[in-house]
Amino acid sequence: MKLAVLALCLSAASAFVAAPAGRAPTKVAAAPAAGIGGDLTGKVAFVAGVADSTGYGWAIAKALAEAGATIIVGTWPPVLNIFKSSLDKGKLDDDRKLSNGGMMDIAKVYPLDAVFDTPDDVPDDIKANKRYAGLESFTISEVAESIAKDYGKIDILVHSLANGPEVTKPLLETSRKGYLAANSASAYSFVSLVQHVAPIMHEGGAAVSLTYIASEDVIPGYGGGMSSAKAALESDTRTLAWEAGRKYGVRVNTISAGPLKSRAASAISTKGEKSFIDLAIDYSKVNSPLNKDLYADDVGASAFFLLSDLSRAVTGVTLYVDNGLHSMGMAVDSAALNDGGSLPVPQRV
Ligand SMILES: NC(=O)c1ccc[n+]([C@@H]2O[C@H](COP(=O)([O-])OP(=O)(O)OC[C@H]3O[C@@H](n4cnc5c(N)ncnc54)[C@H](O)[C@@H]3O)[C@@H](O)[C@H]2O)c1
């Protein structure tokens, strides 16, 4: 619904751009309603990191499906069977419903382990692991080859995955192994996906990943080298935008999303205490300029913008989709502020 409103507003765009005083208006190509770039019919989107309907990957897939894209996903082998069986048994049907009354169809689920680039990288213990049994091609290069075989060239790449085995440990206690594992799964995986998928993308295609504000500001509790991985992901976004832009005409952006109670985020918790993600959600709502709940669909809508031609001249950006929390330099609910003074907090009229 919200997407339809956005498309309507944009389709009314004038063919002339208002000029600064003293200069003639610039004529730009008129954008016919369907041609402004919001229609993804006939486009293929690969969303890596979908295993249930609670996370950002699902919400992005849904926003793209609303606009007509064909959705294919990459799912981590340890959760592949449970995801496929949830789909087959109709357990996700409510979440597949589209605003036009149809259902989001996931055209193909590819097993994908984004810490491996080629079959040679896969160690024996993974080959012998029962959750990988019978799967032949789950490394990034193999998945890209399978997609090319099935669909030829595609248009959209989404990286919505992360993993930090020591995420609950402060950086001061994080091992080298844990730090490198977080960076391998959460940052290099995007570099590798762009390396292998951009060559099978149409010129004008776009890639998006998901990052978190812990990359630039300290977020206590988001440990294990995950903050470092997100910093790398954001820096790589700019370099990949340059390289993939020049080499393939593909755009690369990242969304710095606010907190969401996804399965991955729920894992960042210490037993018996209010979880990291519950605290982060409460803090965000109280302290953000837009003090409202943040929904996965909010991120889905912004991702749709970054992945469609609506943003055809946007690349290399980190777009905050967090109700504005990133812009705050002070927590308005800090206990320190209750000590006699008061801050001017604007009230809704
Ligand atoms: N939830 C939040 O509060 C939040 C905030 C900002 C950014 N993000 C980012 O959003 C992205 C999606 O996470 P989410 O929170 O929606 O949770 P999610 O659980 O929906 O997604 C994470 C996915 O990563 C997959 N995964 C883990 N290791 C993998 C591997 N080696 N290969 C392939 N897939 C693997 C998991 O199976 C899961 O499907 C992540 O990059 C996360 O860091 C999340």
The ligand as an ORCA input file, in Angstrom:
! r2SCAN-3c Opt
* xyz 0 1
  N      17.900     -7.546     13.428
  C      18.504     -6.388     13.616
  O      18.256     -5.697     14.628
  C      19.467     -5.878     12.592
  C      19.848     -4.523     12.634
  C      20.743     -4.043     11.651
  C      21.240     -4.909     10.696
  N      20.854     -6.233     10.693
  C      21.410     -7.109      9.665
  O      20.373     -7.625      8.852
  C      20.858     -8.804      8.208
  C      19.799     -9.886      8.337
  O      19.688    -10.275      9.690
  P      18.315    -10.378     10.470
  O      18.511     -9.712     11.782
  O      17.193     -9.964      9.613
  O      18.221    -11.919     10.852
  P      17.878    -13.241     10.034
  O      17.994    -14.333     11.020
  O      16.595    -13.103      9.291
  O      19.017    -13.300      8.920
  C      20.301    -13.770      9.105
  C      20.466    -14.917      8.140
  O      21.848    -15.229      7.970
  C      21.900    -16.599      7.687
  N      23.290    -17.054      7.781
  C      24.085    -17.113      8.878
  N      25.303    -17.595      8.539
  C      25.272    -17.833      7.190
  C      26.196    -18.349      6.248
  N      27.419    -18.722      6.616
  N      25.804    -18.483      4.972
  C      24.558    -18.127      4.579
  N      23.640    -17.631      5.418
  C      23.987    -17.497      6.717
  C      20.953    -17.199      8.695
  O      20.576    -18.502      8.358
  C      19.797    -16.203      8.606
  O      18.867    -16.640      7.623
  C      22.186     -9.145      8.882
  O      23.244     -8.660      8.092
  C      22.097     -8.344     10.177
  O      23.360     -8.067     10.739
  C      19.982     -6.720     11.604
*
